[in-house]
């Protein structure tokens, strides 16, 4: 049992490393599963066991955390941030951010700075 769990932790840490390197170009959980040579289902099971969230939920939380960090710690505009995070359209980023935080990037920045 212990060895199996340890292997899952290693896979999860590899997933996290891949995400850190690629989140601005890919937010698709299937992409990361393929890079890890496992199935999407297996990646989901690992994330659920370790964090109690799906792989997609972890990806979204990571992207939102990075966006919040950049909004708070820099003078970056939300349009520039959208492109930096890999969104093709700034309006899609605003919708994505609002869906996950209930704030627009600008209102978040005003609220927390």
Biopython code that builds the backbone (N, CA, C, O; Angstrom):
import numpy as np
from Bio.PDB.StructureBuilder import StructureBuilder

atoms = [
    (1, "UNK", "N", (0.820, -1.199, 0.000)),
    (1, "UNK", "CA", (0.000, 0.000, 0.000)),
    (1, "UNK", "C", (0.862, 1.260, 0.000)),
    (1, "UNK", "O", (0.621, 2.188, -0.773)),
    (2, "UNK", "N", (1.867, 1.284, 0.872)),
    (2, "UNK", "CA", (2.711, 2.465, 0.998)),
    (2, "UNK", "C", (3.437, 2.785, -0.309)),
    (2, "UNK", "O", (3.524, 3.950, -0.696)),
    (3, "UNK", "N", (3.951, 1.776, -0.982)),
    (3, "UNK", "CA", (4.677, 1.989, -2.233)),
    (3, "UNK", "C", (3.756, 2.521, -3.328)),
    (3, "UNK", "O", (4.156, 3.371, -4.123)),
    (4, "UNK", "N", (2.522, 2.018, -3.368)),
    (4, "UNK", "CA", (1.572, 2.498, -4.362)),
    (4, "UNK", "C", (1.248, 3.977, -4.126)),
    (4, "UNK", "O", (1.184, 4.764, -5.070)),
    (5, "UNK", "N", (1.047, 4.342, -2.862)),
    (5, "UNK", "CA", (0.741, 5.737, -2.540)),
    (5, "UNK", "C", (1.947, 6.617, -2.860)),
    (5, "UNK", "O", (1.791, 7.723, -3.380)),
    (6, "UNK", "N", (3.137, 6.132, -2.554)),
    (6, "UNK", "CA", (4.351, 6.888, -2.842)),
    (6, "UNK", "C", (4.488, 7.131, -4.346)),
    (6, "UNK", "O", (4.889, 8.216, -4.767)),
    (7, "UNK", "N", (4.159, 6.133, -5.145)),
    (7, "UNK", "CA", (4.204, 6.277, -6.602)),
    (7, "UNK", "C", (3.205, 7.334, -7.061)),
    (7, "UNK", "O", (3.502, 8.125, -7.956)),
    (8, "UNK", "N", (2.032, 7.347, -6.454)),
    (8, "UNK", "CA", (1.017, 8.350, -6.805)),
    (8, "UNK", "C", (1.502, 9.759, -6.456)),
    (8, "UNK", "O", (1.259, 10.706, -7.203)),
    (9, "UNK", "N", (2.170, 9.888, -5.348)),
    (9, "UNK", "CA", (2.706, 11.199, -4.953)),
    (9, "UNK", "C", (3.751, 11.657, -5.967)),
    (9, "UNK", "O", (3.776, 12.827, -6.348)),
    (10, "UNK", "N", (4.598, 10.754, -6.398)),
    (10, "UNK", "CA", (5.615, 11.091, -7.404)),
    (10, "UNK", "C", (4.937, 11.532, -8.700)),
    (10, "UNK", "O", (5.347, 12.522, -9.306)),
    (11, "UNK", "N", (3.911, 10.809, -9.127)),
    (11, "UNK", "CA", (3.184, 11.188, -10.345)),
    (11, "UNK", "C", (2.543, 12.553, -10.167)),
    (11, "UNK", "O", (2.594, 13.388, -11.070)),
    (12, "UNK", "N", (1.940, 12.783, -9.007)),
    (12, "UNK", "CA", (1.314, 14.079, -8.754)),
    (12, "UNK", "C", (2.346, 15.205, -8.782)),
    (12, "UNK", "O", (2.099, 16.255, -9.376)),
    (13, "UNK", "N", (3.482, 15.000, -8.155)),
    (13, "UNK", "CA", (4.525, 16.036, -8.157)),
    (13, "UNK", "C", (5.049, 16.300, -9.568)),
    (13, "UNK", "O", (5.365, 17.438, -9.914)),
    (14, "UNK", "N", (5.138, 15.252, -10.375)),
    (14, "UNK", "CA", (5.532, 15.434, -11.777)),
    (14, "UNK", "C", (4.461, 16.229, -12.531)),
    (14, "UNK", "O", (4.782, 17.088, -13.352)),
    (15, "UNK", "N", (3.191, 15.937, -12.248)),
    (15, "UNK", "CA", (2.075, 16.682, -12.837)),
    (15, "UNK", "C", (2.176, 18.161, -12.452)),
    (15, "UNK", "O", (2.030, 19.039, -13.303)),
    (16, "UNK", "N", (2.423, 18.427, -11.190)),
    (16, "UNK", "CA", (2.538, 19.810, -10.709)),
    (16, "UNK", "C", (3.703, 20.526, -11.401)),
    (16, "UNK", "O", (3.575, 21.690, -11.783)),
    (17, "UNK", "N", (4.819, 19.847, -11.561)),
    (17, "UNK", "CA", (5.972, 20.440, -12.252)),
    (17, "UNK", "C", (5.653, 20.745, -13.710)),
    (17, "UNK", "O", (6.009, 21.805, -14.225)),
    (18, "UNK", "N", (4.980, 19.807, -14.369)),
    (18, "UNK", "CA", (4.575, 20.046, -15.758)),
    (18, "UNK", "C", (3.621, 21.226, -15.846)),
    (18, "UNK", "O", (3.723, 22.054, -16.751)),
    (19, "UNK", "N", (2.702, 21.296, -14.905)),
    (19, "UNK", "CA", (1.732, 22.391, -14.883)),
    (19, "UNK", "C", (2.442, 23.733, -14.704)),
    (19, "UNK", "O", (2.126, 24.700, -15.397)),
    (20, "UNK", "N", (3.383, 23.792, -13.790)),
    (20, "UNK", "CA", (4.135, 25.036, -13.562)),
    (20, "UNK", "C", (4.848, 25.488, -14.830)),
    (20, "UNK", "O", (4.961, 26.686, -15.089)),
    (21, "UNK", "N", (5.323, 24.544, -15.611)),
    (21, "UNK", "CA", (6.069, 24.869, -16.830)),
    (21, "UNK", "C", (5.162, 25.178, -18.019)),
    (21, "UNK", "O", (5.570, 25.890, -18.937)),
    (22, "UNK", "N", (3.929, 24.645, -18.013)),
    (22, "UNK", "CA", (3.092, 24.721, -19.212)),
    (22, "UNK", "C", (1.730, 25.372, -19.036)),
    (22, "UNK", "O", (0.964, 25.429, -19.998)),
    (23, "UNK", "N", (1.395, 25.867, -17.845)),
    (23, "UNK", "CA", (0.038, 26.347, -17.617)),
    (23, "UNK", "C", (-0.366, 27.501, -18.535)),
    (23, "UNK", "O", (-1.549, 27.678, -18.825)),
    (24, "UNK", "N", (0.598, 28.273, -18.986)),
    (24, "UNK", "CA", (0.248, 29.400, -19.855)),
    (24, "UNK", "C", (0.006, 28.968, -21.302)),
    (24, "UNK", "O", (-0.500, 29.746, -22.111)),
    (25, "UNK", "N", (0.363, 27.745, -21.617)),
    (25, "UNK", "CA", (0.113, 27.254, -22.977)),
    (25, "UNK", "C", (-0.925, 26.143, -23.018)),
    (25, "UNK", "O", (-1.498, 25.865, -24.072)),
    (26, "UNK", "N", (-1.173, 25.505, -21.873)),
    (26, "UNK", "CA", (-2.150, 24.411, -21.882)),
    (26, "UNK", "C", (-2.799, 24.236, -20.516)),
    (26, "UNK", "O", (-2.126, 24.048, -19.503)),
    (27, "UNK", "N", (-4.134, 24.304, -20.518)),
    (27, "UNK", "CA", (-4.909, 24.081, -19.296)),
    (27, "UNK", "C", (-5.788, 22.847, -19.409)),
    (27, "UNK", "O", (-6.800, 22.732, -18.718)),
    (28, "UNK", "N", (-5.403, 21.928, -20.278)),
    (28, "UNK", "CA", (-6.170, 20.713, -20.532)),
    (28, "UNK", "C", (-5.562, 19.541, -19.752)),
    (28, "UNK", "O", (-4.397, 19.199, -19.955)),
    (29, "UNK", "N", (-6.339, 18.933, -18.872)),
    (29, "UNK", "CA", (-5.843, 17.841, -18.034)),
    (29, "UNK", "C", (-5.376, 16.652, -18.874)),
    (29, "UNK", "O", (-4.431, 15.961, -18.492)),
    (30, "UNK", "N", (-6.016, 16.410, -19.996)),
    (30, "UNK", "CA", (-5.623, 15.291, -20.861)),
    (30, "UNK", "C", (-4.196, 15.492, -21.398)),
    (30, "UNK", "O", (-3.452, 14.521, -21.539)),
    (31, "UNK", "N", (-3.818, 16.711, -21.691)),
    (31, "UNK", "CA", (-2.457, 17.038, -22.133)),
    (31, "UNK", "C", (-1.436, 16.564, -21.094)),
    (31, "UNK", "O", (-0.431, 15.942, -21.439)),
    (32, "UNK", "N", (-1.701, 16.864, -19.824)),
    (32, "UNK", "CA", (-0.766, 16.502, -18.755)),
    (32, "UNK", "C", (-0.743, 14.988, -18.528)),
    (32, "UNK", "O", (0.312, 14.413, -18.262)),
    (33, "UNK", "N", (-1.893, 14.356, -18.634)),
    (33, "UNK", "CA", (-1.941, 12.898, -18.486)),
    (33, "UNK", "C", (-1.086, 12.233, -19.566)),
    (33, "UNK", "O", (-0.333, 11.300, -19.285)),
    (34, "UNK", "N", (-1.210, 12.716, -20.789)),
    (34, "UNK", "CA", (-0.413, 12.150, -21.885)),
    (34, "UNK", "C", (1.081, 12.376, -21.657)),
    (34, "UNK", "O", (1.891, 11.488, -21.923)),
    (35, "UNK", "N", (1.443, 13.549, -21.170)),
    (35, "UNK", "CA", (2.855, 13.835, -20.876)),
    (35, "UNK", "C", (3.395, 12.899, -19.789)),
    (35, "UNK", "O", (4.583, 12.575, -19.774)),
    (36, "UNK", "N", (2.514, 12.469, -18.884)),
    (36, "UNK", "CA", (2.909, 11.572, -17.793)),
    (36, "UNK", "C", (2.769, 10.095, -18.171)),
    (36, "UNK", "O", (3.057, 9.209, -17.366)),
    (37, "UNK", "N", (2.325, 9.844, -19.404)),
    (37, "UNK", "CA", (2.098, 8.477, -19.901)),
    (37, "UNK", "C", (1.093, 7.711, -19.041)),
    (37, "UNK", "O", (1.264, 6.524, -18.764)),
    (38, "UNK", "N", (0.046, 8.418, -18.626)),
    (38, "UNK", "CA", (-1.060, 7.779, -17.903)),
    (38, "UNK", "C", (-2.366, 8.263, -18.530)),
    (38, "UNK", "O", (-2.362, 9.176, -19.355)),
    (39, "UNK", "N", (-3.464, 7.659, -18.142)),
    (39, "UNK", "CA", (-4.746, 8.095, -18.668)),
    (39, "UNK", "C", (-5.263, 9.290, -17.879)),
    (39, "UNK", "O", (-4.848, 9.539, -16.748)),
    (40, "UNK", "N", (-6.167, 10.011, -18.497)),
    (40, "UNK", "CA", (-6.837, 11.136, -17.825)),
    (40, "UNK", "C", (-7.530, 10.633, -16.562)),
    (40, "UNK", "O", (-7.487, 11.284, -15.519)),
    (41, "UNK", "N", (-8.166, 9.475, -16.667)),
    (41, "UNK", "CA", (-8.873, 8.890, -15.520)),
    (41, "UNK", "C", (-7.898, 8.619, -14.364)),
    (41, "UNK", "O", (-8.207, 8.905, -13.208)),
    (42, "UNK", "N", (-6.734, 8.073, -14.682)),
    (42, "UNK", "CA", (-5.745, 7.779, -13.645)),
    (42, "UNK", "C", (-5.245, 9.073, -12.990)),
    (42, "UNK", "O", (-5.094, 9.131, -11.770)),
    (43, "UNK", "N", (-4.991, 10.105, -13.795)),
    (43, "UNK", "CA", (-4.566, 11.388, -13.246)),
    (43, "UNK", "C", (-5.636, 11.953, -12.321)),
    (43, "UNK", "O", (-5.324, 12.469, -11.248)),
    (44, "UNK", "N", (-6.878, 11.858, -12.728)),
    (44, "UNK", "CA", (-7.985, 12.312, -11.884)),
    (44, "UNK", "C", (-8.034, 11.551, -10.567)),
    (44, "UNK", "O", (-8.220, 12.147, -9.507)),
    (45, "UNK", "N", (-7.867, 10.245, -10.636)),
    (45, "UNK", "CA", (-7.899, 9.424, -9.417)),
    (45, "UNK", "C", (-6.776, 9.829, -8.457)),
    (45, "UNK", "O", (-6.981, 9.898, -7.245)),
    (46, "UNK", "N", (-5.610, 10.091, -8.999)),
    (46, "UNK", "CA", (-4.476, 10.516, -8.170)),
    (46, "UNK", "C", (-4.776, 11.859, -7.506)),
    (46, "UNK", "O", (-4.560, 12.026, -6.306)),
    (47, "UNK", "N", (-5.272, 12.807, -8.286)),
    (47, "UNK", "CA", (-5.594, 14.133, -7.731)),
    (47, "UNK", "C", (-6.683, 14.034, -6.667)),
    (47, "UNK", "O", (-6.611, 14.700, -5.634)),
    (48, "UNK", "N", (-7.680, 13.210, -6.921)),
    (48, "UNK", "CA", (-8.759, 13.047, -5.937)),
    (48, "UNK", "C", (-8.245, 12.416, -4.656)),
    (48, "UNK", "O", (-8.649, 12.808, -3.561)),
    (49, "UNK", "N", (-7.363, 11.451, -4.785)),
    (49, "UNK", "CA", (-6.826, 10.778, -3.601)),
    (49, "UNK", "C", (-5.913, 11.703, -2.790)),
    (49, "UNK", "O", (-5.947, 11.690, -1.559)),
    (50, "UNK", "N", (-5.111, 12.492, -3.472)),
    (50, "UNK", "CA", (-4.141, 13.341, -2.776)),
    (50, "UNK", "C", (-4.753, 14.661, -2.308)),
    (50, "UNK", "O", (-4.504, 15.097, -1.184)),
    (51, "UNK", "N", (-5.557, 15.301, -3.172)),
    (51, "UNK", "CA", (-6.084, 16.634, -2.857)),
    (51, "UNK", "C", (-7.597, 16.711, -2.720)),
    (51, "UNK", "O", (-8.133, 17.729, -2.283)),
    (52, "UNK", "N", (-8.275, 15.653, -3.088)),
    (52, "UNK", "CA", (-9.736, 15.622, -3.069)),
    (52, "UNK", "C", (-10.354, 16.590, -4.089)),
    (52, "UNK", "O", (-11.442, 17.122, -3.870)),
    (53, "UNK", "N", (-9.651, 16.809, -5.194)),
    (53, "UNK", "CA", (-10.161, 17.593, -6.323)),
    (53, "UNK", "C", (-9.773, 16.879, -7.614)),
    (53, "UNK", "O", (-8.862, 16.052, -7.626)),
    (54, "UNK", "N", (-10.466, 17.203, -8.691)),
    (54, "UNK", "CA", (-10.110, 16.625, -9.987)),
    (54, "UNK", "C", (-8.865, 17.311, -10.534)),
    (54, "UNK", "O", (-8.451, 18.357, -10.032)),
    (55, "UNK", "N", (-8.277, 16.724, -11.555)),
    (55, "UNK", "CA", (-7.106, 17.324, -12.199)),
    (55, "UNK", "C", (-7.470, 18.690, -12.768)),
    (55, "UNK", "O", (-6.693, 19.636, -12.644)),
    (56, "UNK", "N", (-8.629, 18.802, -13.382)),
    (56, "UNK", "CA", (-9.065, 20.078, -13.955)),
    (56, "UNK", "C", (-9.261, 21.122, -12.860)),
    (56, "UNK", "O", (-8.894, 22.283, -13.043)),
    (57, "UNK", "N", (-9.826, 20.732, -11.743)),
    (57, "UNK", "CA", (-10.000, 21.674, -10.633)),
    (57, "UNK", "C", (-8.644, 22.151, -10.113)),
    (57, "UNK", "O", (-8.486, 23.322, -9.766)),
    (58, "UNK", "N", (-7.675, 21.251, -10.061)),
    (58, "UNK", "CA", (-6.337, 21.637, -9.619)),
    (58, "UNK", "C", (-5.700, 22.614, -10.608)),
    (58, "UNK", "O", (-5.083, 23.600, -10.205)),
    (59, "UNK", "N", (-5.852, 22.336, -11.898)),
    (59, "UNK", "CA", (-5.314, 23.222, -12.936)),
    (59, "UNK", "C", (-5.939, 24.609, -12.811)),
    (59, "UNK", "O", (-5.235, 25.619, -12.818)),
    (60, "UNK", "N", (-7.260, 24.649, -12.698)),
    (60, "UNK", "CA", (-7.953, 25.932, -12.581)),
    (60, "UNK", "C", (-7.504, 26.689, -11.331)),
    (60, "UNK", "O", (-7.268, 27.896, -11.390)),
    (61, "UNK", "N", (-7.384, 25.995, -10.212)),
    (61, "UNK", "CA", (-6.941, 26.638, -8.970)),
    (61, "UNK", "C", (-5.524, 27.185, -9.117)),
    (61, "UNK", "O", (-5.216, 28.266, -8.614)),
    (62, "UNK", "N", (-4.675, 26.447, -9.800)),
    (62, "UNK", "CA", (-3.300, 26.885, -10.025)),
    (62, "UNK", "C", (-3.269, 28.156, -10.871)),
    (62, "UNK", "O", (-2.564, 29.109, -10.541)),
    (63, "UNK", "N", (-4.033, 28.166, -11.962)),
    (63, "UNK", "CA", (-4.068, 29.322, -12.863)),
    (63, "UNK", "C", (-4.624, 30.546, -12.127)),
    (63, "UNK", "O", (-4.087, 31.647, -12.253)),
    (64, "UNK", "N", (-5.684, 30.353, -11.373)),
    (64, "UNK", "CA", (-6.279, 31.466, -10.621)),
    (64, "UNK", "C", (-5.301, 31.990, -9.576)),
    (64, "UNK", "O", (-5.181, 33.202, -9.399)),
    (65, "UNK", "N", (-4.609, 31.105, -8.888)),
    (65, "UNK", "CA", (-3.627, 31.530, -7.896)),
    (65, "UNK", "C", (-2.506, 32.346, -8.548)),
    (65, "UNK", "O", (-2.072, 33.362, -8.005)),
    (66, "UNK", "N", (-2.050, 31.898, -9.699)),
    (66, "UNK", "CA", (-1.013, 32.628, -10.425)),
    (66, "UNK", "C", (-1.534, 34.000, -10.857)),
    (66, "UNK", "O", (-0.817, 34.997, -10.760)),
    (67, "UNK", "N", (-2.768, 34.050, -11.330)),
    (67, "UNK", "CA", (-3.363, 35.326, -11.739)),
    (67, "UNK", "C", (-3.473, 36.275, -10.547)),
    (67, "UNK", "O", (-3.131, 37.452, -10.656)),
    (68, "UNK", "N", (-3.944, 35.772, -9.424)),
    (68, "UNK", "CA", (-4.059, 36.602, -8.218)),
    (68, "UNK", "C", (-2.689, 37.112, -7.778)),
    (68, "UNK", "O", (-2.531, 38.281, -7.426)),
    (69, "UNK", "N", (-1.726, 36.237, -7.801)),
    (69, "UNK", "CA", (-0.367, 36.619, -7.400)),
    (69, "UNK", "C", (0.159, 37.760, -8.275)),
    (69, "UNK", "O", (0.728, 38.730, -7.774)),
    (70, "UNK", "N", (-0.039, 37.630, -9.574)),
    (70, "UNK", "CA", (0.435, 38.667, -10.495)),
    (70, "UNK", "C", (-0.358, 39.963, -10.343)),
    (70, "UNK", "O", (0.207, 41.052, -10.449)),
    (71, "UNK", "N", (-1.654, 39.853, -10.097)),
    (71, "UNK", "CA", (-2.464, 41.057, -9.906)),
    (71, "UNK", "C", (-2.043, 41.832, -8.658)),
    (71, "UNK", "O", (-1.979, 43.061, -8.670)),
    (72, "UNK", "N", (-1.760, 41.108, -7.596)),
    (72, "UNK", "CA", (-1.422, 41.752, -6.328)),
    (72, "UNK", "C", (0.013, 42.267, -6.318)),
    (72, "UNK", "O", (0.282, 43.332, -5.764)),
    (73, "UNK", "N", (0.923, 41.534, -6.915)),
    (73, "UNK", "CA", (2.350, 41.857, -6.803)),
    (73, "UNK", "C", (2.930, 42.632, -7.971)),
    (73, "UNK", "O", (4.147, 42.794, -8.059)),
    (74, "UNK", "N", (2.093, 43.108, -8.860)),
    (74, "UNK", "CA", (2.615, 43.862, -9.998)),
    (74, "UNK", "C", (1.590, 44.897, -10.447)),
    (74, "UNK", "O", (0.465, 44.949, -9.950)),
    (75, "UNK", "N", (2.007, 45.695, -11.378)),
    (75, "UNK", "CA", (1.127, 46.715, -11.948)),
    (75, "UNK", "C", (0.518, 46.238, -13.269)),
    (75, "UNK", "O", (0.053, 47.054, -14.066)),
    (76, "UNK", "N", (0.517, 44.947, -13.502)),
    (76, "UNK", "CA", (0.049, 44.381, -14.761)),
    (76, "UNK", "C", (-1.442, 44.662, -14.982)),
    (76, "UNK", "O", (-2.245, 44.571, -14.053)),
    (77, "UNK", "N", (-1.788, 44.994, -16.188)),
    (77, "UNK", "CA", (-3.180, 45.215, -16.572)),
    (77, "UNK", "C", (-3.819, 43.874, -16.886)),
    (77, "UNK", "O", (-3.126, 42.938, -17.284)),
    (78, "UNK", "N", (-5.126, 43.768, -16.714)),
    (78, "UNK", "CA", (-5.789, 42.479, -16.913)),
    (78, "UNK", "C", (-5.670, 41.978, -18.351)),
    (78, "UNK", "O", (-5.621, 40.770, -18.579)),
    (79, "UNK", "N", (-5.621, 42.888, -19.317)),
    (79, "UNK", "CA", (-5.446, 42.471, -20.715)),
    (79, "UNK", "C", (-4.088, 41.813, -20.904)),
    (79, "UNK", "O", (-3.984, 40.747, -21.509)),
    (80, "UNK", "N", (-3.049, 42.453, -20.385)),
    (80, "UNK", "CA", (-1.701, 41.902, -20.480)),
    (80, "UNK", "C", (-1.601, 40.581, -19.722)),
    (80, "UNK", "O", (-0.950, 39.640, -20.175)),
    (81, "UNK", "N", (-2.249, 40.525, -18.570)),
    (81, "UNK", "CA", (-2.254, 39.300, -17.766)),
    (81, "UNK", "C", (-2.922, 38.165, -18.520)),
    (81, "UNK", "O", (-2.448, 37.029, -18.484)),
    (82, "UNK", "N", (-4.012, 38.458, -19.199)),
    (82, "UNK", "CA", (-4.718, 37.432, -19.975)),
    (82, "UNK", "C", (-3.781, 36.780, -20.985)),
    (82, "UNK", "O", (-3.729, 35.555, -21.092)),
    (83, "UNK", "N", (-3.046, 37.599, -21.719)),
    (83, "UNK", "CA", (-2.112, 37.058, -22.712)),
    (83, "UNK", "C", (-0.965, 36.299, -22.038)),
    (83, "UNK", "O", (-0.531, 35.259, -22.533)),
    (84, "UNK", "N", (-0.483, 36.814, -20.925)),
    (84, "UNK", "CA", (0.613, 36.168, -20.203)),
    (84, "UNK", "C", (0.203, 34.776, -19.708)),
    (84, "UNK", "O", (1.023, 33.859, -19.660)),
    (85, "UNK", "N", (-1.073, 34.632, -19.342)),
    (85, "UNK", "CA", (-1.570, 33.348, -18.851)),
    (85, "UNK", "C", (-2.038, 32.427, -19.982)),
    (85, "UNK", "O", (-2.506, 31.318, -19.726)),
    (86, "UNK", "N", (-1.913, 32.881, -21.219)),
    (86, "UNK", "CA", (-2.204, 32.026, -22.357)),
    (86, "UNK", "C", (-3.619, 32.104, -22.897)),
    (86, "UNK", "O", (-4.023, 31.258, -23.695)),
    (87, "UNK", "N", (-4.373, 33.101, -22.478)),
    (87, "UNK", "CA", (-5.725, 33.261, -23.007)),
    (87, "UNK", "C", (-5.644, 34.019, -24.325)),
    (87, "UNK", "O", (-4.929, 35.015, -24.435)),
    (88, "UNK", "N", (-6.379, 33.545, -25.321)),
    (88, "UNK", "CA", (-6.371, 34.182, -26.638)),
    (88, "UNK", "C", (-7.128, 35.508, -26.618)),
    (88, "UNK", "O", (-6.762, 36.452, -27.318)),
    (89, "UNK", "N", (-8.178, 35.568, -25.816)),
    (89, "UNK", "CA", (-9.015, 36.754, -25.715)),
    (89, "UNK", "C", (-9.081, 37.227, -24.270)),
    (89, "UNK", "O", (-9.393, 36.427, -23.388)),
    (90, "UNK", "N", (-8.804, 38.476, -24.002)),
    (90, "UNK", "CA", (-8.897, 38.991, -22.638)),
    (90, "UNK", "C", (-10.281, 38.803, -22.014)),
    (90, "UNK", "O", (-10.397, 38.579, -20.809)),
    (91, "UNK", "N", (-11.325, 38.894, -22.832)),
    (91, "UNK", "CA", (-12.680, 38.715, -22.284)),
    (91, "UNK", "C", (-12.881, 37.291, -21.761)),
    (91, "UNK", "O", (-13.605, 37.085, -20.787)),
    (92, "UNK", "N", (-12.243, 36.309, -22.404)),
    (92, "UNK", "CA", (-12.340, 34.928, -21.912)),
    (92, "UNK", "C", (-11.653, 34.791, -20.561)),
    (92, "UNK", "O", (-12.126, 34.072, -19.681)),
    (93, "UNK", "N", (-10.531, 35.491, -20.409)),
    (93, "UNK", "CA", (-9.841, 35.464, -19.117)),
    (93, "UNK", "C", (-10.701, 36.102, -18.035)),
    (93, "UNK", "O", (-10.804, 35.563, -16.933)),
    (94, "UNK", "N", (-11.315, 37.231, -18.328)),
    (94, "UNK", "CA", (-12.170, 37.907, -17.340)),
    (94, "UNK", "C", (-13.315, 36.984, -16.921)),
    (94, "UNK", "O", (-13.624, 36.885, -15.734)),
    (95, "UNK", "N", (-13.943, 36.311, -17.880)),
    (95, "UNK", "CA", (-15.032, 35.373, -17.568)),
    (95, "UNK", "C", (-14.517, 34.207, -16.719)),
    (95, "UNK", "O", (-15.158, 33.814, -15.743)),
    (96, "UNK", "N", (-13.380, 33.667, -17.087)),
    (96, "UNK", "CA", (-12.753, 32.554, -16.354)),
    (96, "UNK", "C", (-12.443, 32.977, -14.922)),
    (96, "UNK", "O", (-12.764, 32.262, -13.973)),
    (97, "UNK", "N", (-11.821, 34.134, -14.772)),
    (97, "UNK", "CA", (-11.455, 34.643, -13.445)),
    (97, "UNK", "C", (-12.708, 34.872, -12.600)),
    (97, "UNK", "O", (-12.751, 34.501, -11.427)),
    (98, "UNK", "N", (-13.717, 35.480, -13.202)),
    (98, "UNK", "CA", (-14.954, 35.775, -12.468)),
    (98, "UNK", "C", (-15.684, 34.487, -12.076)),
    (98, "UNK", "O", (-16.256, 34.401, -10.990)),
    (99, "UNK", "N", (-15.663, 33.511, -12.942)),
    (99, "UNK", "CA", (-16.302, 32.220, -12.644)),
    (99, "UNK", "C", (-15.684, 31.585, -11.399)),
    (99, "UNK", "O", (-16.394, 30.992, -10.587)),
    (100, "UNK", "N", (-14.382, 31.705, -11.249)),
    (100, "UNK", "CA", (-13.674, 31.044, -10.149)),
    (100, "UNK", "C", (-13.525, 31.897, -8.891)),
    (100, "UNK", "O", (-13.280, 31.362, -7.809)),
    (101, "UNK", "N", (-13.671, 33.211, -9.020)),
    (101, "UNK", "CA", (-13.443, 34.072, -7.851)),
    (101, "UNK", "C", (-14.633, 34.955, -7.486)),
    (101, "UNK", "O", (-14.677, 35.521, -6.394)),
    (102, "UNK", "N", (-15.594, 35.072, -8.396)),
    (102, "UNK", "CA", (-16.742, 35.979, -8.245)),
    (102, "UNK", "C", (-16.337, 37.454, -8.396)),
    (102, "UNK", "O", (-17.151, 38.345, -8.156)),
    (103, "UNK", "N", (-15.101, 37.708, -8.788)),
    (103, "UNK", "CA", (-14.599, 39.064, -9.035)),
    (103, "UNK", "C", (-14.071, 39.157, -10.457)),
    (103, "UNK", "O", (-13.639, 38.158, -11.031)),
    (104, "UNK", "N", (-14.107, 40.351, -11.023)),
    (104, "UNK", "CA", (-13.332, 40.581, -12.234)),
    (104, "UNK", "C", (-11.899, 40.815, -11.776)),
    (104, "UNK", "O", (-11.682, 41.127, -10.604)),
    (105, "UNK", "N", (-10.921, 40.678, -12.651)),
    (105, "UNK", "CA", (-9.537, 40.946, -12.222)),
    (105, "UNK", "C", (-9.363, 42.349, -11.641)),
    (105, "UNK", "O", (-8.672, 42.522, -10.637)),
    (106, "UNK", "N", (-9.985, 43.346, -12.264)),
    (106, "UNK", "CA", (-9.843, 44.717, -11.763)),
    (106, "UNK", "C", (-10.511, 44.900, -10.403)),
    (106, "UNK", "O", (-9.952, 45.558, -9.526)),
    (107, "UNK", "N", (-11.703, 44.324, -10.218)),
    (107, "UNK", "CA", (-12.367, 44.462, -8.921)),
    (107, "UNK", "C", (-11.621, 43.683, -7.840)),
    (107, "UNK", "O", (-11.592, 44.100, -6.683)),
    (108, "UNK", "N", (-11.016, 42.548, -8.214)),
    (108, "UNK", "CA", (-10.198, 41.794, -7.252)),
    (108, "UNK", "C", (-9.023, 42.647, -6.792)),
    (108, "UNK", "O", (-8.733, 42.736, -5.599)),
    (109, "UNK", "N", (-8.362, 43.262, -7.743)),
    (109, "UNK", "CA", (-7.189, 44.074, -7.425)),
    (109, "UNK", "C", (-7.575, 45.244, -6.504)),
    (109, "UNK", "O", (-6.870, 45.534, -5.538)),
    (110, "UNK", "N", (-8.687, 45.905, -6.808)),
    (110, "UNK", "CA", (-9.148, 47.018, -5.959)),
    (110, "UNK", "C", (-9.528, 46.545, -4.563)),
    (110, "UNK", "O", (-9.270, 47.230, -3.573)),
    (111, "UNK", "N", (-10.138, 45.375, -4.493)),
    (111, "UNK", "CA", (-10.599, 44.836, -3.199)),
    (111, "UNK", "C", (-9.440, 44.429, -2.291)),
    (111, "UNK", "O", (-9.509, 44.612, -1.076)),
    (112, "UNK", "N", (-8.389, 43.885, -2.871)),
    (112, "UNK", "CA", (-7.329, 43.284, -2.058)),
    (112, "UNK", "C", (-6.023, 44.063, -2.017)),
    (112, "UNK", "O", (-5.052, 43.614, -1.407)),
    (113, "UNK", "N", (-5.991, 45.201, -2.646)),
    (113, "UNK", "CA", (-4.755, 45.996, -2.551)),
    (113, "UNK", "C", (-5.016, 47.243, -1.744)),
    (113, "UNK", "O", (-4.109, 48.050, -1.543)),
]
sb = StructureBuilder()
sb.init_structure("model")
sb.init_model(0)
sb.init_chain("A")
sb.init_seg("    ")
for serial, (resi, resn, name, xyz) in enumerate(atoms, 1):
    if name == "N":
        sb.init_residue(resn, " ", resi, " ")
    sb.init_atom(name, np.array(xyz, "f"), 0.0, 1.0, " ", f" {name:<3s}", serial, name[0])
structure = sb.get_structure()
